[in-house]
Amino acid sequence: MTNLEIRDARAADFDAILALNEASVALLSPLSPQRLAQLHAQSALHRVVEHEGEVIAFLLAFREGADYDSPNYRWFAQRYPRFLYVDRVVVADAARGRGVGTLLYRDMFEFAA
């Protein structure tokens, strides 16, 4: 895919993020607008990928010390003094298999380094 922009998520993206999450809710926990706002505020990294002005993917990650109630996050918190926990990565159906997820992970690895 061409014309992709990776950038920080912002409140104006929340409707698109919620729709992407809902489309994959069988694999993820559900998100309400309030819960998304809380997670966004606590996140170390919350990025989106835009294609032609449309948000087609997002990644949400937390560092140690976040006030996050996920059992998976707590598992890492009990075992590692420093970490970056990827809570969810979602790519729109139409964009899957086109390297969008790889771009988000590369971006996250650069951030973590």
N, C-alpha and C positions, 0 to 999 in steps of 0.2 A: 504494500500500500504506500502511496505517496501522499504528501501534504499532511503528515502527522505532526502534531505538536504535543509534547509532554510538558505539563506544567502543574503547579500546585493547585489542588482543589480549592474552590471557594464556595461560599453559600449559594451563589447563583447556579452552581452545578448540582445542588442537592437533589432536585427533582429527577435529573437524568441518572444520578448515582442510585437513588432509590429504585428507579425503574430497572436499571441493570441488575441490582441486587435481587429484586423480586423475580426477574426472569430466571435467576439461578438459585432461588430460595430452597430448592430441594437439596442443594449442596451446601448451603450457608444458613446462618441464623437470620431470621427476619430483622428488618430495620424499620423503625418508625422515624419520622422527621426529627423528633426530639432525641432519640437515641443516636442518630447519625450526627446531630449537632454536638452531642456529648463526646462521641468518639473522635470526631474531627478536632475538637478542642484539646483532647488528650494525646492525639497522635504525634508521633515524631515525624512521620512522613505520610502525607495523603496526596496522591498524585492522580491526575487524569490524563487520558490521551484523547485529543480532539482530532477529528477528521472532517474537514470542510465545515467547521463550526459546530459539529455535533460531538458530544462526549460519547465515546465508544468503549471506554475501558477505565478502570480505576484500580488503585492499590492503596491499602490502608495498613500501616505498620506502627508499632509501639516500641519504645525503648524500655529498659528497666526503670522501675520507679513509677510507672503509670498507675493510676487508680482504675484498673480494668478488671472486671470480675470474671473473665473467661477462664475456665478450668485449664485450658491449654496454655494460656498466657501465664497463669500461676505456676504451672509445672516448670516453665523456663525460669520464672522468678525465684523459685526455690532451689534451683540448681546452678544458675549462672549469675555472676556479679554484673556482667555486661552482655547485652544482646539486643538484637533488633528482631522483634516478633512480627511476622507478616500475618495479619489477621485475615485478610481476604484480598484476592485478585480476581477481578471479573472483567471479561471481555464479551462484548455483544456477539450474539450468534453470527451475524453477518461478517464479523471481522476475525473470527477464529481461524486459525491455521495460516495467518498472514504475518506472523511475527510481532503482533501487538503486545502479547504477554511477555515475549522475550525483551522487547524494548523497556517495558516497565521493570522487569527484573534487573536488567543492566543498569537502569537509572537508580534502582534501589541499592545495588552493589556499589555504585559510585558514591552514593550518599553515605553508606555504611563505612566505606573506606575513609 
